[in-house]
Amino acid sequence: MFTFAKNFKTMTVPSDPNMLVSFVNMKLRDEYDSLESLCDDLGINIDELSRNLRLAGFEYSPEAKRFW
């Protein structure tokens, strides 16, 4: 589970892999131009995020800017 603070509110990123991939893909589609910028802004370790989603069967496509 990841937790980050933004705009003085604490938000918890979902820990369930299916919810997490949906959350990350939505953020990438609507708010961020890359996985790196999303992770930097939200204070998420990109390697940990990628590893957790890879273990759940998802891979990141930089060209599509989403996890599959």
C-alpha positions as CSV (number, residue, x, y, z in Angstrom):
1,M,0.0,0.0,0.0
2,F,1.2,3.5,-0.8
3,T,0.2,6.6,1.0
4,F,0.8,10.2,-0.2
5,A,-0.2,13.7,0.8
6,K,-1.4,16.1,-1.8
7,N,-3.1,19.4,-1.3
8,F,-3.0,18.9,2.5
9,K,-5.0,15.7,2.3
10,T,-3.7,12.2,2.8
11,M,-4.7,9.8,0.1
12,T,-4.1,6.0,0.2
13,V,-3.3,4.4,-3.1
14,P,-5.1,1.0,-3.4
15,S,-3.1,-2.1,-2.5
16,D,-5.3,-4.5,-4.4
17,P,-3.4,-5.0,-7.8
18,N,-6.6,-4.7,-9.9
19,M,-7.6,-1.5,-8.1
20,L,-4.0,-0.2,-8.2
21,V,-3.6,-0.7,-12.0
22,S,-7.0,1.0,-12.5
23,F,-6.0,4.0,-10.3
24,V,-2.6,4.4,-11.9
25,N,-3.9,4.1,-15.5
26,M,-6.6,6.7,-14.7
27,K,-4.0,9.1,-13.3
28,L,-1.8,8.6,-16.3
29,R,-4.7,9.2,-18.7
30,D,-6.1,12.2,-16.9
31,E,-3.3,14.0,-15.0
32,Y,0.3,12.8,-15.9
33,D,2.4,12.6,-19.0
34,S,4.6,9.7,-17.7
35,L,4.8,7.1,-15.0
36,E,7.9,8.9,-13.7
37,S,6.1,12.2,-13.3
38,L,3.2,10.4,-11.5
39,C,5.5,8.6,-9.1
40,D,7.6,11.8,-8.5
41,D,4.5,13.9,-7.7
42,L,2.8,11.3,-5.5
43,G,6.0,10.2,-3.8
44,I,5.7,6.6,-4.9
45,N,8.8,4.4,-5.6
46,I,8.5,3.6,-9.3
47,D,10.5,0.3,-8.9
48,E,8.2,-0.9,-6.1
49,L,5.1,0.1,-8.0
50,S,6.3,-1.6,-11.2
51,R,7.4,-4.7,-9.3
52,N,4.0,-5.0,-7.5
53,L,2.1,-4.7,-10.7
54,R,4.4,-7.0,-12.6
55,L,3.9,-9.7,-9.9
56,A,0.2,-9.3,-10.5
57,G,0.7,-9.9,-14.3
58,F,0.7,-6.3,-15.5
59,E,3.5,-4.7,-17.6
60,Y,4.0,-1.0,-18.3
61,S,4.0,0.3,-21.9
62,P,5.6,3.7,-22.2
63,E,4.3,4.1,-25.7
64,A,0.7,3.5,-24.6
65,K,1.4,5.2,-21.2
66,R,-0.4,2.5,-19.3
67,F,-0.2,-0.9,-17.6
68,W,-1.6,-3.8,-19.6
